[in-house]
């Protein structure tokens, strides 16, 4: 036993992820990686010249919690917007290899696919380090036609799934219209609703839980969290303001903290062994794992524990990494006492 949690029950919950139906709505991002070995310093400017070794694109943004959930055994439906361009086509092909349902992915011809290109220096003999990121994005309002297709898809799909994840990267997809349609409908039909939002958390009222990181929580509150007391005050205030059942604040190397109504806060230390390779996408792993655990019948404390362990695994790998059920169960056996 650890933190009052039973290891065998946690393992059973992970096994129960299989076949859960998860709808993820949000900003779809192409995460592009260029990895090169340093060759020399350029004559043109005081910068490194890299010899390209790898160049690939993986699903990011709202697609990443979807891919995480799919890798853990869920049936996943994605709703969002991509451009009618090469990045969007690469994303469609990549998502199709996972067996993710793409009927809710709308192409907007005059809008580029949001693309984040990360350039890493390093090779097999050197630690890879990110040296720059280049973004292509359009955060303007979606067209009425695009919104209409998304709203129709949500109205038809939400009643058929087990849980709804709203993944807001502030690129324009999670509009007031989407929020006003998705959350009340999901609540009316008894679905688990998880919000992972980079922006104002007060927009999301009455959900099952929110999973912000600490800077996102601070931005909503308009003040810093600097110690345990201010953290617990912040957690309780956000619960009251959003009328959520739970709030899971991720805190990087300091772990994460769970706040529930009428329950004492649960502070979980960070779980990872070895060197942190890349924290990219760890919050998406938390949102996906937390959601799946709740749909499998976990308490929020059990779900937070599994999410914490899952995040500790993916940050040890480069890029938007995911976990299989077997990997997660192995980590549970190693971390939680029998």
N, C-alpha and C positions, 0 to 999 in steps of 0.2 A: 504493500500500500504506500502511496505517496500523495500528499495533499488530500487525503481522504478518498482517493480514487482507486478503483479496482482495475488491475491490469487486464484481467480476462474480459471484463466488460468492455474496456476500450478496444480490445482486439475484435470482439464481436461487433462493435459499432462499425469498425473499418470494413469488416466483411459485409456489413449491411449496406454499404455505399452502392454496391452493384445494382444497376437497374433504376436508380433514382433518376427522376426527370427534372432537369434544372434549366431554367430559362435565364439567360444573361442578356441584359440590355445596356447599351452604353457606347462609348467612343471606341471605334475599332482602329487599331494602330499597327502599322508595319514596323517591326523592330528589325533594323538592318545592322548587320555586324560585318565590319571590315577588319581583318586581323593581319598584321604585317610584322616582319622581323626588321629591326633597325639596321640600316645599311651604312649611313653616314649622315653628316650634317650638310644641308643644302647650301649651294653657293648663292642662291637667290635670296635667302632669308635665314635667320638663325633658328631653323626648324629641322627636325629629323626627316630623312627620306626613309620610307618603309618599303620593303619588298613584300607585296601582297601574298599571303599564304592561304587565306580563307575569305570568302565573301558569301553571306547567306542571309535570308530573311526568315523571321519567325513571327507568329501571331503575338501581338502585344495589345496593351490597353484592355478593353473589355473582353477581348478574345482570350487573354491569358487566364483569367479565372475559369473560363469555359474549357480551355485545354486542360487545366489542372483537374477540373471536375471529371472530364472525360477520361483522363489517364487513371483516375482513381476508380473508374468503373461506372460512372453515371452516363445517362443518355442526355445529351446537351443540345440546346436550341439557342442560336445566337440571333439577336436583333440589333441592327445598327446600320451605319452608312459608310460606304467606301466610294472612292472615285472610280470613274470609268477610265482607268489607266493601268499601267504595267504593275504597279505596286498592289493595286486592288486585285488584279488577276492572280498575282503570285499568292496573295493571302487566301483567295478562294481555293486555289489548288491545294495549298498546305492544309487548310481546315478540312477539306474533303478527305485527305489521307487519314485524319483522325476519326472519320465517321460522324462529324458534327453536322447537325441539320442547319442549312443555310437559307431556308425559305424566308426568314425575316431580315436578311441582309439586303439592303436597298442600295442600288448604284445611283449616285448623283453626278450627272455628266459634267457639270461646271465646277465641281468641288474636288480638289486633289485628295487622294488617300493620305491620311495623316501618317507621316513616315519619320522615324527617329533613327538616324544613322550614327552608330557608335563606332569609333575607330580605336582599336587596341594595338599597342606595341608590345611585341614579345614573340617568342617561339618556344620550342620544346626545351631549350636550355635557359630560358628567362621567364620570370614571372610576368604574365600578361597584365598590362595596366591600361586603363582607358585614358586617352589623351585629349579627346575632343568629342562632342556630339553635335550633329547638325540636324535640325528639325525642319520639316515641311508640314505646315498645318493651316487649317482654315477654321476659325472658331465662330464664324458668322452663323446667323440663323439658318436652319434648314428651309427648303422650299415647302410651300403648303402641300404640294403633291407628295413629297417625301414623307412629311409628318403624317399625312393621311394614310399612306401605306403602312407605316409603322404602327399607328394606332389601331388600324384594323387587324393587323397581325397579333398585337398584344391582346386585344379583346377576344380573339379566337383561341389563343394559345394558353394564356394564363390559367384558365380553368382546368387545363389538361396536365399541368405539371405539378411537381411537389414543392418547388421553391422558385422564387424570383430573386435574382441578384441585379441591383442597379449599380453599374460601374461608371462613375462620373470622372472623366479626366479633364473636364471643362473645355471640351472641343465642340460644344454646341448640340450634342445629341440629347442629353438629359435636360430637356426643355421643361418649362412649367406644364405644358400640355401633356407630355409623357408622364410626369410625376402625378398629375391630377387624374390621369386615366389608370395608370398601372397600380399604384399603391391602394386606392380604395377598392378596385376590383379584386386584387390579390387578397386583401384583408377580408372582403365580403365572402370569399369562397374558402377561407381558412388556410391560405398558403403561407409558408415561411417566407419572410421578406428581409433580405440583407442589403444594406447600403454601404458601398465602399466609395466615398466621395472625396474628391480633392477640394471641393468648394464648400460653401455655406451649408452646414449640417442642419440648420433650422428649416430648410426647405422640405425635409423628409420627416413627416409627422406620423406617429403611430405604427412604426415598423417593428419587426421582431428584434433587430439589432443593427447597430452601426459599427463599422470597423475602421475608424480613422487612425492614422498615425498621430503621434503627439503634435507635430507642427500643424496638422489639419485641425485638430481639436483646439489648439491655441488660437488659430486664425478665426474660428467661429466665435470663441469667447472674447477675443480681443485682448488677451493677456498671456503672459508666460507661465508655464508650469515649471517650478524650480525645485520642488522637494515633494516628499510623500504627502504632506498635508495639502499643498496646493493641487496636487494630482487628484486626491480624493475629493476635494471640494469641486474641482473641475468636472470630474466624472459624474457626481451627483447632480450638478447644475445642468449638464448636457442631457442627462436622463429626463429631468423635469421639463426642460425646454422642448425636447423632441417627442416626449411621451412614448419613447421606445421602451421595449421590455428589457433590453440589454445594450451595453456599450462596451466594446472591446477596443482599447487604445493600445496600438503597437508602439513600442518604444525603443526599437533598434537593439543595441547591445544591452539595454536594461530590461529586455523582455517585453511583457505585455501585461495590461491590467484590465480585469473584467469588472464591470459594475452592473448590478441587477437591482431591480426594485425589491426592497425589504430583505436584502442580503448584504452581508459585509463584503467589501471589495476583495477580489482575489488577485494577488500579484504573483505572476509567474516569471521566474528568472529565464533569461535567454537560454535556449537549448541549441548548442552546436559544439562539435569537436573539430579541432583543426583550424585552418585559416579560412577567413571569409574571402571567397573569390569574387562575388558579385551580388549585391543586395537587390538588383533589379528584379522586380516582379514578386518579391517576397510577400508584399501586402495582398497581391492577388491570390497567392497560395493560401494565405490565412483566410481570406474571404471564401474561397472555394471549399476548403476543408471544414471550416466552421459551419458553413451552410449544409454540407453533406452530413455532417455529424448530427445536426439538429433534425434533419429529415429522417435520419436513422433512429431517432428517439433519444438522443443524448440530452443531458442537461446542458445549460450554457457553460458550466464549469468543465464538464467533460469535453464539450466541443472546443473550448478555448485551449485546453491541454493538448488535444490532438492538433489543433491549428499551430500551436507554439512549436510542437515537435516537427511538424511538416515544414514550417518556415526555416527551422534550423538546418534541415537537410538541403533545401534548395539554394541557400546562400553560399553553400560550399561549391557551387557549380557556376560556370559562366553562362550568362544570359538568362532568359525566362525559363528556368528549369522546372520540372514537374516531378511528382513522386508516383510510383506505383503502389497499390495496396500492400504488396509484399515488402517494399522498402519502408513504408510507414509502419507496418506491424513490427518489422525488425527493430526499428528505432524505439517503438513503444516498449518492446521487451527489454531493450538496453537501458531505457530511461526510467521506467516505472517499476518499482519493486513489486514482486508478487505478493 
